[in-house]
């Protein structure tokens, strides 16, 4: 399903939803296509209720060298890292096979494992400070806090736009 961005208009959202659920591309939603939309929508509502909040649901990606805990990422659908900075970050983090467990480690981890991949995908990294970075791409310039609970005993990679 489409991701709603802060700059997306209602018309853009409607167009994106039509493209996603209009399986025969006739510009109209059939009863079956609308049913698929409602099923997807209701499963998201059920999932959000069951986990108390989307941002707190966690996925652990096991890699060859360890595991990386993600919160707020949906790996059930394929996202294009060239268009999505969030999923460019996630792909690089999965490939790294590790994650920072403190703010002190976060900046070096990002510069070593994430920065080059995101820049290769077209997302210019402007600066990195601890577990926060700023990037610019076709969507604009954004600041992201990427380690939830960096000072806790249970940190996770997250995408928290400041």
C-alpha positions in Angstrom: 0.0 0.0 0.0 1.1 3.6 -0.6 3.0 5.6 2.0 1.5 9.0 2.9 4.1 11.7 2.8 3.8 15.1 4.6 3.6 16.8 1.2 1.1 14.5 -0.4 -2.2 16.1 -1.3 -5.5 14.3 -0.9 -5.7 14.2 -4.7 -2.3 12.6 -5.0 -3.2 10.1 -2.3 -6.5 9.2 -4.1 -4.5 8.7 -7.4 -1.9 6.5 -5.7 -4.6 4.4 -4.1 -6.4 4.0 -7.4 -3.2 2.9 -9.1 -2.5 0.4 -6.3 -6.0 -1.2 -6.1 -7.3 -0.8 -9.7 -5.8 -4.2 -10.7 -7.2 -4.1 -14.3 -6.2 -0.4 -14.8 -9.5 0.6 -16.1 -9.8 3.7 -14.0 -12.7 2.3 -11.9 -12.7 0.2 -8.8 -14.8 -3.0 -9.0 -16.5 -4.5 -6.0 -13.6 -7.0 -5.7 -10.9 -4.3 -6.0 -12.7 -2.1 -3.4 -13.0 -5.2 -1.2 -9.2 -5.7 -1.5 -8.7 -2.1 -0.5 -11.0 -2.4 2.6 -9.3 -5.7 3.6 -5.8 -4.1 3.4 -7.1 -1.0 5.3 -8.8 -3.0 8.0 -5.8 -5.3 8.5 -3.7 -2.2 9.1 -6.2 -0.9 11.6 -6.2 -4.3 13.4 -2.4 -4.5 13.3 -2.1 -0.9 14.7 -4.6 -1.8 17.5 -2.8 -5.0 18.4 0.6 -3.3 18.7 -0.5 -0.1 20.4 1.2 2.0 17.7 2.8 1.4 14.4 6.0 3.0 15.5 6.4 0.5 18.3 5.9 -2.7 16.2 9.3 -4.3 15.7 10.8 -6.5 13.1 14.1 -8.2 13.7 16.2 -8.9 10.6 18.7 -11.7 11.1 21.8 -11.3 9.0 24.9 -13.5 8.6 26.7 -11.7 11.4 23.8 -10.8 13.8 20.5 -9.2 14.0 19.1 -5.7 13.4 15.9 -4.5 15.1 13.7 -2.2 13.1 10.6 -0.3 14.2 8.1 1.3 11.9 9.3 -0.4 8.7 7.0 -2.6 6.5 9.2 -5.2 4.8 6.1 -7.1 3.5 6.1 -4.9 0.4 9.0 -4.0 -1.8 10.0 -0.3 -1.6 12.3 1.3 -4.1 15.4 2.6 -2.3 16.0 5.1 -5.1 12.7 6.7 -4.3 12.5 6.1 -0.6 15.2 7.3 1.7 13.7 5.3 4.5 14.1 2.0 2.7 17.5 3.0 1.3 18.5 3.4 5.0 16.8 0.0 5.8 18.6 -1.8 3.0 22.0 -0.5 4.1 21.3 -1.3 7.7 20.3 -4.9 6.8 23.5 -5.2 4.8 25.6 -3.9 7.7 24.3 -6.8 9.8 24.7 -4.7 13.0 23.2 -1.6 14.6 24.4 1.0 17.1 23.4 0.4 20.6 24.2 3.9 21.9 24.2 7.5 20.7 28.0 7.5 21.0 28.3 4.6 18.5 25.6 5.8 16.1 27.5 8.4 14.2 30.4 6.2 13.3 28.1 3.3 12.4 26.1 5.5 10.1 29.1 7.0 8.4 30.7 3.5 7.9 27.6 1.5 6.9 24.8 3.8 5.7 26.0 7.1 4.2 27.6 5.8 1.0 24.6 3.5 0.1 22.1 6.3 0.7 24.1 8.7 -1.4 24.5 6.1 -4.2 20.7 5.8 -4.1 20.4 9.6 -4.7 19.8 10.8 -1.1 22.5 13.5 -0.3 23.6 13.2 3.4 24.1 16.8 4.6 25.3 16.0 8.2 25.3 13.3 10.8 25.3 14.0 14.6 25.0 11.1 16.9 21.8 9.2 16.0 20.4 12.0 13.9 21.1 13.0 10.3 19.9 15.4 7.7 19.4 14.4 4.0 18.2 16.1 0.9 16.5 14.3 -2.1 13.8 15.0 -4.6 11.3 15.2 -1.8 13.1 18.0 0.1 15.4 18.3 3.1 14.6 16.3 6.2 16.2 15.6 9.7 15.8 12.0 10.9 16.4 10.5 14.3 17.2 6.9 13.4 17.8 5.0 16.7 14.8 4.8 19.0 15.9 4.3 22.6 19.6 4.7 21.9 20.3 5.2 25.6 18.1 2.2 26.7 18.7 -1.5 27.0 16.4 -2.1 24.0 17.4 0.2 21.1 15.9 -0.2 17.6 16.4 1.4 14.2 13.5 3.7 13.5 12.6 6.5 11.1 11.6 9.4 13.2 11.4 12.6 11.1 12.1 15.6 13.3 
